[in-house]
Amino acid sequence: MSVSEDEFLKELRKVFAIEAEEHLQAIIAGLINIEKNKDTVEYKNTVEVIYRAAHSLKGASRSVNMSGIGTVCQSLENVFSAMKNDVLTLSPGDFDTIHRALDGISSMLALPLGEGNEAVDVLIGLLDRIVNDGKKSSNKQDLTKQESSLHIEDPILFEPYVSPTLQFISEEVTAAPTTDMLVMAETIRVEATKLDSILLQAEELISIKLAGEQRISELDDILTLFGPWKKEWEKSAVNARDSVKRGHKESEALFDWSYSRLLDFEARLKDLRKALQSDLRSNGMLVDRLLEGTKTVLMLPFSTLLTALPKMVRDISRQENKEVDLVVSGGEIKVDKRILERIKDPLLHLVRNSIDHGIEKMDSRLANNKPSVGTIAISIAQVEGTKIQVQITDDGSGIDLDRVLGNSVKRGLLSEEAANVLDECSALQLIFQSGVSSNDFITDISGHGLGMAIVKEAVDKLDGSISTETFKGKGTTFKICLPVTLATFRGILVREYGHIFTLPTSSVERVIRIRKDEVRSIENREAVAVEGVPLSLVRLGAVLGLDRVTDGSEERNLITVAILKSGQKRMAFAIDKLLNEQEILIKGLGKQLVRVRNIAGATVLGSGQVVLVLNVIDLIRSATRAAKTSSTFSLAAKTVAKRKTVLVVEDSVTSRTLFKNILISAGFDVHTAVDGMEAWIMLREKSFDLVVSDVEMPRMNGFDLTAKIRGETKLAELPVILVTSLVSKEDRERGVDVGADAYIAKSSFDQSNLLEVVRRLVG
């Protein structure tokens, strides 16, 4: 193959990857619909849709030399053909196998050549077994005839299925495929990265607006100089006339000519300013319309974010031995693509939490007179014109607030006395604190206590809000309010310690001036009352670690204070001077400075000066941390923390050495045992803060070791983490039954995951 042909094939495969994803989503949505509604009138239509999608995917894959995918699709087509002809009814295990095959195709799409022959052979064998085992004995001969004609290509019958993607399209997009979607209006497919690039270039035009405003401001400064200048000329007029009386006519002529030129110069500058203002107004309107138009192109139906949810809900619910229905409404509402990208992971986490923490298992639901199948409902609605509300509701057991409070006390986030008087609303806010979980048992899915904190942070960064309602035994609702689009960024320029910074306007509640005698000390911290509510008061420059510099403009008895907000948190920051508010274009700091504490990015003013944009979420955290550190510094200096002691129980020398090195590097004192029996002897002789154990070991396995630990009074509260290759539901449930605090699968093991769990349990 020539270089040009090779490059062409690469480009063709990029297009194929998008098309393949569409076909896979169509098949997945159809399968889930069939699995839940096997006897509906839509069954035949849905089978036809997934059959055509498999056929189109097979043909497209072969056209780009991805024969492995094409071969698996052929076997899928055989399964769907048998379903079409009523000679095959899928069992729950068959659905699992088909979903496994679809996952395999997704994995092959990520490979350079889309191959993976070993996986292909396994998948083909599993799919062919479905057809062979599921044939009705009375129709075997007819089915064989039908299969013999399966490879006949009909370009009209097998026209490729088209499902929604990122397109220039005005029609609403539905989440599940139907036969009506087989024919769609003409569209143009555009790569999302190209649209992002166009938007970024359009946003760069903001700099031109700012530069124009700066030039007018500079012109105004020049015009102000004419006032004193003309006054001085007028004063000189008297002297000039005296000179004329003494016969100096040349001086009078020179004076008249100069003064005339001065007035002419002033008039021309005023005309120029007027023209510049008119041009700036016209160009500004064009820039604003271009930005809004570009953003409209990037407005996508919320349903594009939800395409992966039905399969995820199915897979996790089956893994947890639960039955869950997913109901979605309002998916047609359009939202800025960038917001969808940033809210995707938080939304997926909330749904996973609903399945793992909320929805009960079937026997428990039936015992409480609830339907055997749980429900998770996601609704999207437009509110307040420029905002949307995303509501995630489950009909599960609700959040165990007693457990949340207990974990919060254990983590040192509040005292037992405070926990006893905390109201329900405040207690619910604790779930958004890092390290707090309502699940005492840690798995690969949940229980780490970090997910909700990450959800809250993501919502805050989008200038949104999140609230929670829960009812014991009835379920939980999360409400997320988000902007429909990322509005043009406006910032407030402030000067502090000789530096200029930008604060996001949306995060500045107000700017006030107070007298110094209004500052009070509350619990050794400075505070100021705003509308009767005391707020912590900190110096912005001190939080940023700047050296104090004064420019002489500060009034002795007055302090300028900016009240900043992040979600429900508010704090007062003292600054030297408020400059002005303006539209700005925020830019990143580059790959080398992806994440800098307290800094969100930078912007270039119309004057060309580069100014840092401050991260208000970080600022409030840093200010809170600094206040806590200063009040407890002397105590901390005198206290030397005792290293936690961990016992690692593992018969594999490789795994034992790996775990030991990871924990030692993290500052733990580590001891090892080769099996459960040796560990049990060591536990009787020495005190440990934590046990990390394998399950499959000689003499005494990890389950038995955990059970013995829980049966011993003095060891009953000792945290135990099981790290094992056993990942079935039964093994996980046995881990819960014997009393393990966490269950980590070796197949998904990574260093940060282990350390995260260890620190969650022992601090």
Residue pairs with C-beta under 8 A, 6 or more apart in sequence:
1 9
9 64
9 65
12 63
12 64
13 64
13 66
13 114
15 189
16 60
16 61
16 63
16 64
16 66
17 109
18 165
18 189
19 57
19 60
19 160
20 57
20 60
20 61
20 69
20 105
20 109
21 109
21 165
22 161
22 162
22 163
22 164
22 165
23 53
23 54
23 56
23 57
23 60
23 161
23 163
24 57
24 102
24 105
24 106
25 163
25 307
26 49
26 50
26 53
26 161
26 163
26 177
27 50
27 53
27 54
27 76
27 102
28 99
28 102
28 310
28 311
29 175
29 176
29 177
29 307
29 310
30 46
30 47
30 49
30 50
30 53
30 176
30 177
31 50
31 95
31 98
31 99
32 310
32 311
32 314
33 42
33 46
33 176
34 43
34 46
34 47
34 50
34 90
35 90
35 92
35 95
35 314
36 325
37 43
38 89
44 84
45 178
45 179
46 177
47 80
47 83
47 84
48 84
48 179
49 161
49 177
49 178
49 179
49 182
50 80
51 77
51 80
51 81
51 83
51 84
52 158
52 159
52 161
52 182
53 161
53 177
54 73
54 76
54 77
54 80
55 73
55 77
55 158
56 158
56 159
56 160
56 161
57 69
57 73
57 105
58 69
58 70
58 73
58 74
58 76
58 77
59 70
59 153
59 158
59 160
60 160
61 67
61 69
61 70
61 73
61 114
62 70
64 114
65 113
66 108
66 113
66 114
66 115
67 115
68 108
68 114
68 115
68 116
68 117
68 119
68 120
69 105
69 108
69 109
69 114
71 120
71 124
72 101
72 104
72 105
72 108
72 120
72 123
72 124
72 127
73 105
75 101
75 123
75 124
75 127
75 128
75 131
76 98
76 101
76 127
77 150
78 127
78 128
78 131
78 147
78 150
79 88
79 90
79 98
79 127
79 130
79 131
81 146
81 147
81 150
82 88
82 131
82 134
82 135
82 143
83 89
83 90
85 139
85 142
85 143
85 146
87 134
87 135
87 136
87 139
87 142
87 143
88 130
88 131
88 134
88 135
88 136
89 134
90 98
90 130
90 134
91 134
94 130
94 134
96 318
97 126
97 127
97 130
98 127
98 130
99 311
99 314
99 315
100 123
100 126
101 123
101 126
101 127
104 116
104 119
104 120
104 123
107 116
107 119
108 114
108 115
108 116
108 119
108 120
135 143
136 143
159 182
161 177
161 181
161 182
162 181
162 182
162 184
163 177
163 181
164 173
164 174
164 301
164 303
164 304
165 189
165 304
166 189
166 190
166 191
166 192
166 195
166 300
166 304
166 337
167 187
167 188
167 189
167 190
168 187
168 188
168 190
168 297
169 184
169 185
169 187
170 185
171 184
171 185
172 301
172 332
173 301
173 303
173 304
173 331
173 332
174 181
174 303
174 331
174 332
175 303
175 306
175 307
175 328
175 331
192 337
195 294
195 297
195 298
195 337
196 298
198 294
198 297
199 291
199 294
199 295
199 298
202 287
202 290
202 291
202 294
203 291
203 585
204 585
205 287
205 290
205 291
206 287
206 291
206 488
206 583
206 584
206 585
207 585
207 604
207 606
208 283
208 287
209 280
209 283
209 284
209 287
209 583
210 582
210 583
210 584
210 585
210 604
210 605
210 606
211 606
212 276
212 279
212 280
212 283
212 284
212 606
213 280
213 582
213 606
214 605
214 606
214 607
215 276
215 606
216 273
216 276
216 277
216 280
217 606
219 269
219 272
219 273
219 276
220 273
222 269
223 266
223 269
223 270
223 273
226 262
226 265
226 266
226 269
229 262
230 262
230 263
230 266
233 258
233 259
233 262
236 255
237 255
237 259
240 251
240 252
240 255
241 252
243 251
243 252
244 251
244 252
288 488
291 488
295 336
295 485
295 486
298 336
298 337
298 338
299 334
299 335
299 336
299 337
299 484
299 485
300 334
300 335
300 337
300 340
301 331
301 332
301 333
301 334
301 335
302 330
302 331
302 332
302 333
302 334
302 335
302 340
302 380
302 388
302 390
303 328
303 331
303 332
304 340
305 340
305 343
305 344
305 347
306 328
306 331
306 378
308 348
309 326
309 328
309 348
309 351
309 378
310 326
312 348
312 351
312 352
313 324
313 326
313 351
313 355
313 376
314 324
316 352
316 355
316 356
316 445
317 323
317 324
317 355
317 359
317 374
319 445
319 729
320 355
320 356
320 361
320 445
320 729
321 361
321 362
321 729
322 355
322 359
322 360
322 361
322 362
322 374
323 362
323 372
323 373
323 374
324 355
324 359
324 373
324 374
324 375
324 376
325 373
325 374
325 375
325 376
326 351
326 375
326 376
326 377
326 378
327 375
327 376
327 377
327 378
328 377
328 378
328 379
329 377
329 378
329 379
329 380
330 379
330 380
330 381
331 380
333 380
333 381
333 382
333 388
334 484
335 388
335 482
335 484
335 485
336 483
336 484
336 485
336 486
338 486
339 462
339 482
339 483
339 484
339 485
339 486
342 458
342 461
342 462
343 390
343 458
343 459
343 462
343 480
343 482
345 454
345 458
346 454
346 455
346 458
346 459
346 480
347 378
347 390
347 392
349 451
349 452
349 454
349 455
350 392
350 455
350 478
351 376
351 378
351 392
352 445
352 446
352 451
353 446
353 451
353 452
354 376
354 392
354 394
354 396
354 476
355 374
355 376
355 394
356 439
356 443
356 445
356 446
357 396
357 399
357 438
357 439
357 446
358 374
358 376
358 394
358 396
358 397
358 398
358 475
358 476
359 374
359 376
359 394
359 395
359 396
360 368
360 370
360 374
360 396
360 397
362 372
362 373
365 371
365 372
365 374
366 372
368 473
370 395
371 395
374 394
374 395
374 396
375 394
375 395
376 392
376 393
376 394
377 391
377 392
377 393
377 394
378 390
378 391
378 392
378 393
379 390
379 391
379 393
380 388
380 389
380 390
380 391
381 388
381 389
381 391
382 388
382 484
383 389
383 481
386 483
386 484
386 485
386 487
387 481
387 482
387 483
387 484
388 481
388 482
388 483
388 484
389 479
389 480
389 481
389 482
390 479
390 480
390 482
391 477
391 478
391 479
391 480
392 477
392 478
392 480
393 475
393 476
393 477
393 478
394 475
394 476
395 474
395 475
396 475
396 476
397 472
397 473
397 475
398 470
398 471
398 472
398 473
398 474
398 475
398 476
399 428
399 431
399 438
399 468
399 470
399 476
400 438
401 424
401 427
401 428
401 470
403 438
403 439
403 440
404 427
404 428
404 430
404 431
404 436
404 437
404 438
405 419
405 422
405 427
405 430
406 419
407 435
407 436
407 437
407 438
407 440
407 449
408 414
408 419
408 430
408 433
408 436
409 415
409 416
409 419
411 433
411 435
411 436
411 449
411 763
412 763
413 430
413 433
413 435
413 436
414 422
414 430
428 468
428 470
429 568
430 436
431 437
431 438
431 452
431 468
432 452
432 453
432 455
432 456
432 466
433 453
434 449
434 450
434 453
435 449
435 450
435 453
435 760
436 449
436 452
437 446
437 447
437 448
437 449
437 760
439 446
439 447
440 447
440 741
441 447
441 735
441 736
441 740
441 741
441 742
441 743
442 448
442 721
442 741
442 742
442 743
442 744
442 757
442 760
442 761
443 732
443 742
443 743
443 744
444 743
444 744
444 745
444 748
447 742
448 756
448 757
448 760
449 760
450 756
455 466
456 466
456 567
457 617
459 465
459 466
459 480
459 482
459 567
460 566
460 567
460 617
461 617
462 482
462 483
462 486
463 483
463 506
463 507
464 480
464 481
464 482
464 483
465 480
465 481
465 567
466 478
466 479
466 480
466 481
466 567
467 478
467 479
468 476
468 477
468 478
468 479
469 476
469 477
469 479
470 476
470 477
488 583
489 504
489 583
489 584
489 585
489 586
490 504
490 505
490 506
490 581
490 582
490 583
490 584
491 502
491 503
491 504
491 505
491 581
491 582
491 583
491 584
491 586
491 603
491 613
492 502
492 503
492 504
492 505
492 508
492 511
492 562
492 578
492 579
492 580
492 581
493 500
493 501
493 502
493 578
493 579
493 580
493 581
493 582
493 605
493 611
494 500
494 501
494 502
494 503
494 540
494 562
494 575
494 576
494 577
494 578
494 579
495 501
495 551
495 575
495 576
495 577
495 579
496 540
496 541
496 544
496 546
496 575
496 576
497 541
497 546
497 547
497 548
497 549
497 576
498 549
498 551
499 541
499 546
500 579
500 609
500 611
501 540
501 611
501 612
501 613
501 614
502 584
502 603
502 611
502 612
502 613
502 614
503 562
503 564
503 613
503 614
503 616
504 600
504 613
504 614
504 616
505 581
507 564
507 565
507 566
507 616
508 562
508 563
508 564
508 565
509 563
509 564
509 565
509 570
510 562
510 563
511 560
511 561
511 562
511 563
511 578
512 530
512 560
512 561
512 563
513 558
513 559
513 560
513 561
514 528
514 558
514 559
514 561
515 557
515 558
515 559
516 557
516 558
516 559
517 557
518 528
518 529
519 526
519 527
519 528
519 537
519 559
520 526
520 527
520 528
520 529
520 534
521 527
522 534
523 631
524 631
525 536
525 627
525 631
526 536
526 537
526 538
527 534
527 535
527 536
527 537
527 572
528 534
528 535
528 537
528 561
528 572
529 535
530 563
530 572
535 563
535 570
535 571
535 572
536 571
536 572
536 623
536 624
536 627
537 561
537 571
537 572
537 573
537 574
538 571
538 572
538 573
538 574
538 623
538 626
538 627
539 573
539 574
540 562
540 573
540 574
540 575
540 619
541 548
542 626
543 573
543 598
543 619
543 622
543 623
543 626
544 598
550 576
551 576
553 576
553 577
554 576
554 577
559 574
560 574
560 575
560 576
560 577
560 578
561 572
561 573
561 574
561 575
562 572
562 573
562 575
562 578
563 570
563 571
563 572
563 573
564 570
564 571
564 572
564 573
564 616
564 619
564 620
565 616
566 616
566 617
566 620
569 620
571 619
571 620
571 623
571 624
573 619
573 623
584 603
584 605
584 613
585 603
585 604
586 600
586 601
586 602
586 603
586 613
587 601
587 602
587 603
587 604
588 594
588 601
589 596
589 599
589 601
589 602
597 615
597 618
597 622
598 614
598 615
598 618
598 619
598 622
599 612
599 613
599 614
599 615
599 618
600 613
600 614
600 615
601 612
601 613
602 610
602 611
602 612
602 613
603 610
603 611
603 613
604 610
604 611
605 611
629 636
643 667
643 668
643 669
644 668
644 669
644 689
644 690
644 762
644 763
645 668
645 669
645 670
645 671
645 687
645 688
645 689
645 690
646 663
646 668
646 669
646 670
646 671
646 688
646 689
646 690
646 691
646 692
646 758
646 762
647 670
647 671
647 672
647 673
647 679
647 682
647 683
647 688
647 690
647 691
647 692
648 656
648 659
648 660
648 663
648 670
648 671
648 672
648 673
648 692
648 693
649 672
649 673
649 674
649 675
649 676
649 678
649 679
649 691
649 692
649 693
649 694
649 697
649 702
649 705
650 656
650 659
650 672
650 674
650 693
650 694
650 697
651 674
651 675
651 694
651 696
651 697
651 698
652 694
655 694
655 723
655 746
656 672
656 674
659 670
659 692
659 723
659 754
660 670
660 672
662 751
662 754
662 755
663 670
663 692
663 755
663 758
664 670
666 755
666 758
668 758
671 682
671 686
671 688
673 679
673 682
674 697
675 697
675 698
675 699
675 700
676 693
676 697
676 699
676 700
676 701
676 702
676 704
676 705
677 699
677 700
678 699
679 691
679 693
679 700
679 705
680 700
680 705
680 708
682 688
683 691
683 709
683 712
683 715
683 718
688 718
689 718
689 719
689 762
690 718
690 719
690 720
690 721
690 758
690 761
690 762
691 705
691 709
691 718
691 719
691 720
691 721
692 721
692 723
692 754
692 758
693 702
693 705
693 706
693 720
693 721
693 722
693 723
694 702
694 722
694 723
694 724
695 701
695 702
695 703
695 722
695 724
695 726
695 731
695 735
696 702
696 724
696 725
696 726
700 708
702 722
702 724
703 722
703 734
703 735
703 738
704 738
706 720
706 722
706 735
706 738
706 739
706 740
707 738
707 739
709 715
709 716
709 718
709 720
709 739
710 716
710 738
710 739
719 741
719 742
719 761
719 762
720 739
720 740
720 741
720 742
721 740
721 741
721 742
721 743
721 744
721 754
721 757
721 758
721 761
722 735
722 740
722 742
722 743
722 744
723 744
723 746
723 749
723 754
724 731
724 743
724 744
724 745
724 746
725 745
725 746
725 747
727 745
727 747
732 743
735 743
736 743
741 761
742 757
742 761
744 753
744 754
744 757
